[in-house]
Each structure stands twice: as structure tokens, then as C-alpha cells.
Amino acid sequence: MKKRKQRRIAIYGKGGIGKSTIVSNIAAAYSDKYKVLVIGCDPKSDTTRTLYGSRIPTVLHILKEKKEPKVEDVVYVGYNGVKCVESGGPEPGVGCAGRGVIVAMNLLEKLGVFRESLDIIIYDVLGDVVCGGFAVPLREDYADEVYIVTSGEYMSLYAANNICKGIKRLKGRLGGIICNCRGIKNEVEIVEKFAKKIGSKVVGVIPRSDLVQKSEIEGKTVIEKFPKSEQAKIYRDLAKSIYLNKDFVEPKPMSIDELEKFIKNLYNVS
């Protein structure tokens, strides 16, 4: 039987936009069919909390305690067999937040984690690819495809456009935009127009739902806590859309002046 190609997916977006929720839920959705590894590349280290049920020790923390850590020291098995890693970061105000990503990738490479039998690897990356550390999944060829999470809010779109600049600079492949709704008027239309402007498309729309908070309070994904809900179906549909996607582009980010004008026009949508 022909071996299935490993999918290596990076999810970017501004801090607080909901990347971790999306990553953990699509990982849970994939886990029914595939062997999945999730790597949290955010110094908050909370990507895998709802997959594992609690926070796991970060790579940086483990390296402070052990000079020669083993795979089981940094890779934790969570919901439905999903493997979980958190890179970690320095204390607030001390050092470079992206350093944890660099250290984590080097250690996982050394331990042979990427050579394991995995179908899908998902990176949850803080949306500032200006920092060398956060650019590692793309720059060092750990990820093949990128998706950007945004809402229709000004700062979220601004960050998404900046991320596109980084993707273009690093010659990455943008698979599409994920609209994580915040309840703004005409929000989906706004995000669709933004996606079209940068030469891409919207691959999924995630509506606001109380089920997300109810699940996360218990340290679970919506997929686990409310598997038959409409919100769980939406995450499964997004996971399927990403997996089946074959339409990748080099994004066309806007200049600052173009972006300002574009967003002002967007907010005048009636």
C-alpha cells in the first residue's frame, strides 16, 4: 500500500484570535483517522491544554531540569492519541519569546520525533513572523502549508496582512484564511474580501459559540465535550476542508497605505 504523505500545517494569527482553539479542535477531528502531532509555538503554552486535559511541561522547562531529555519527557499523548508538545518561552519581560520555538524544533529533530509515523503535524504559531523564532516552522521547512486565522476586526486583519508579508518573504504556501467570528457586522463578507484581495480564499468560518468556553473550562475540546453539536461539526468540516485543499498561493500582501484604505472601505460595507 502506498504510504500517505505527511501533512505539515502551520496555523498563524494574532495573539488572542483563537488559533489554539481551532488547532486543538481540528487535531481532535483528525484523530479519528490519522496519527496527529500538535506543536504549540506560543510562549503562553496553552495550545494543547484541551487535548491533554491540563497544561503540559514545556520543552524549555524540561531542558532546565534535564540535560538529555527523552521523547517521553517532551511529547505527551492526549485525547484520542493526539501527541502534544509545547515549546514554551521565557518569563514575561525576559528574553526572546521566539527562542522557545527554535530550541523545541532542534530538540524534536534530535530526538527523531519528526521521523515517527505521523500523518499530520500542526503548528500553532503566534502571528508575528517578524521574529526569527516564530518564523522557524516556515524558514526551516518544518511546515509545508499555512493558514491564517483572523476576524473582521481591524487589528486582526492588520496582523493577517503582516503574516502574508512573512509568508511571501519565506516563499511559503498559503492555503487560505480561517474566519473566527467576533460578531462584527458583515464579518464574513469583510474577511472574504480581504482574502480575495491578497489572492487567497476563506477555507472555513467559525461562529461564536458558548460551547467553546464551556469545553475549555473543563480542559476539553468541543469535539470531545460536545461531539454531536453543530459547533463540533463546523470544526470537523474545517479539518476536512484543510485536508482536501490543493489550492495554495503565494500571498499578495498590501502596503500599509493600501491596507489602511482597503480596511476603511471594508467598514463602510452596508
FENLINCOR-V925225 format. One record per residue. N is the residue number from 1. RES is the residue in one letter. SS is DSSP state (H for helix, E for strand, C for the rest). OMEGA is omega in whole degrees, 0 to 359 (* if undefined). Layout:
[[N,RES,SS,OMEGA] [N,RES,SS,OMEGA]]
This chain:
[[1,M,C,182] [2,K,C,182] [3,K,C,180] [4,R,C,180] [5,K,C,179] [6,Q,C,177] [7,R,E,181] [8,R,E,192] [9,I,E,176] [10,A,E,178] [11,I,E,180] [12,Y,E,176] [13,G,E,181] [14,K,C,178] [15,G,C,177] [16,G,C,183] [17,I,C,177] [18,G,C,179] [19,K,H,186] [20,S,H,178] [21,T,H,180] [22,I,H,181] [23,V,H,183] [24,S,H,181] [25,N,H,178] [26,I,H,175] [27,A,H,178] [28,A,H,179] [29,A,H,180] [30,Y,H,189] [31,S,C,177] [32,D,C,183] [33,K,C,191] [34,Y,C,173] [35,K,C,191] [36,V,E,172] [37,L,E,176] [38,V,E,179] [39,I,E,178] [40,G,E,182] [41,C,E,181] [42,D,C,181] [43,P,C,177] [44,K,C,175] [45,S,C,183] [46,D,C,182] [47,T,C,190] [48,T,C,182] [49,R,H,183] [50,T,H,175] [51,L,H,181] [52,Y,H,181] [53,G,C,177] [54,S,C,178] [55,R,C,179] [56,I,C,177] [57,P,C,180] [58,T,C,178] [59,V,H,180] [60,L,H,179] [61,H,H,181] [62,I,H,181] [63,L,H,175] [64,K,H,183] [65,E,H,184] [66,K,C,179] [67,K,C,182] [68,E,C,181] [69,P,C,177] [70,K,C,182] [71,V,H,183] [72,E,H,177] [73,D,H,185] [74,V,H,179] [75,V,C,182] [76,Y,E,182] [77,V,E,183] [78,G,C,184] [79,Y,H,174] [80,N,H,175] [81,G,H,179] [82,V,C,178] [83,K,E,189] [84,C,E,176] [85,V,E,173] [86,E,E,181] [87,S,C,182] [88,G,C,180] [89,G,C,180] [90,P,C,174] [91,E,C,180] [92,P,C,179] [93,G,C,182] [94,V,C,174] [95,G,C,183] [96,C,C,182] [97,A,C,181] [98,G,C,182] [99,R,H,181] [100,G,H,180] [101,V,H,180] [102,I,H,180] [103,V,H,182] [104,A,H,180] [105,M,H,179] [106,N,H,181] [107,L,H,180] [108,L,H,176] [109,E,H,181] [110,K,H,182] [111,L,H,177] [112,G,C,183] [113,V,H,182] [114,F,H,179] [115,R,H,178] [116,E,C,180] [117,S,C,180] [118,L,C,178] [119,D,C,185] [120,I,E,171] [121,I,E,180] [122,I,E,177] [123,Y,E,174] [124,D,E,190] [125,V,E,176] [126,L,E,191] [127,G,C,175] [128,D,C,183] [129,V,C,172] [130,V,C,180] [131,C,C,181] [132,G,C,181] [133,G,C,182] [134,F,C,177] [135,A,C,186] [136,V,H,182] [137,P,H,178] [138,L,H,187] [139,R,H,183] [140,E,C,174] [141,D,C,174] [142,Y,C,180] [143,A,C,181] [144,D,C,185] [145,E,E,185] [146,V,E,172] [147,Y,E,182] [148,I,E,176] [149,V,E,177] [150,T,E,169] [151,S,C,176] [152,G,C,181] [153,E,C,183] [154,Y,H,186] [155,M,H,178] [156,S,H,177] [157,L,H,177] [158,Y,H,179] [159,A,H,180] [160,A,H,178] [161,N,H,176] [162,N,H,179] [163,I,H,177] [164,C,H,177] [165,K,H,178] [166,G,H,179] [167,I,H,180] [168,K,H,181] [169,R,H,183] [170,L,C,179] [171,K,C,178] [172,G,C,181] [173,R,C,179] [174,L,E,180] [175,G,E,179] [176,G,E,182] [177,I,E,174] [178,I,E,180] [179,C,E,177] [180,N,E,193] [181,C,C,177] [182,R,C,177] [183,G,C,178] [184,I,C,179] [185,K,C,179] [186,N,C,188] [187,E,H,182] [188,V,H,178] [189,E,H,178] [190,I,H,182] [191,V,H,177] [192,E,H,179] [193,K,H,176] [194,F,H,181] [195,A,H,179] [196,K,H,182] [197,K,H,181] [198,I,C,175] [199,G,C,183] [200,S,C,183] [201,K,C,174] [202,V,E,181] [203,V,E,179] [204,G,E,178] [205,V,E,180] [206,I,E,179] [207,P,C,174] [208,R,C,180] [209,S,C,176] [210,D,H,182] [211,L,H,180] [212,V,H,181] [213,Q,H,179] [214,K,H,179] [215,S,H,185] [216,E,H,176] [217,I,H,179] [218,E,C,180] [219,G,C,181] [220,K,C,172] [221,T,C,174] [222,V,H,179] [223,I,H,180] [224,E,H,187] [225,K,H,182] [226,F,C,188] [227,P,C,183] [228,K,C,182] [229,S,C,176] [230,E,H,180] [231,Q,H,177] [232,A,H,178] [233,K,H,180] [234,I,H,178] [235,Y,H,178] [236,R,H,179] [237,D,H,178] [238,L,H,179] [239,A,H,179] [240,K,H,180] [241,S,H,179] [242,I,H,184] [243,Y,H,183] [244,L,H,185] [245,N,C,176] [246,K,C,184] [247,D,C,181] [248,F,C,182] [249,V,E,165] [250,E,C,186] [251,P,C,178] [252,K,C,183] [253,P,C,178] [254,M,C,171] [255,S,C,180] [256,I,H,180] [257,D,H,178] [258,E,H,181] [259,L,H,180] [260,E,H,181] [261,K,H,182] [262,F,H,182] [263,I,H,177] [264,K,H,177] [265,N,H,179] [266,L,H,184] [267,Y,C,174] [268,N,C,177] [269,V,C,183] [270,S,C,*]]
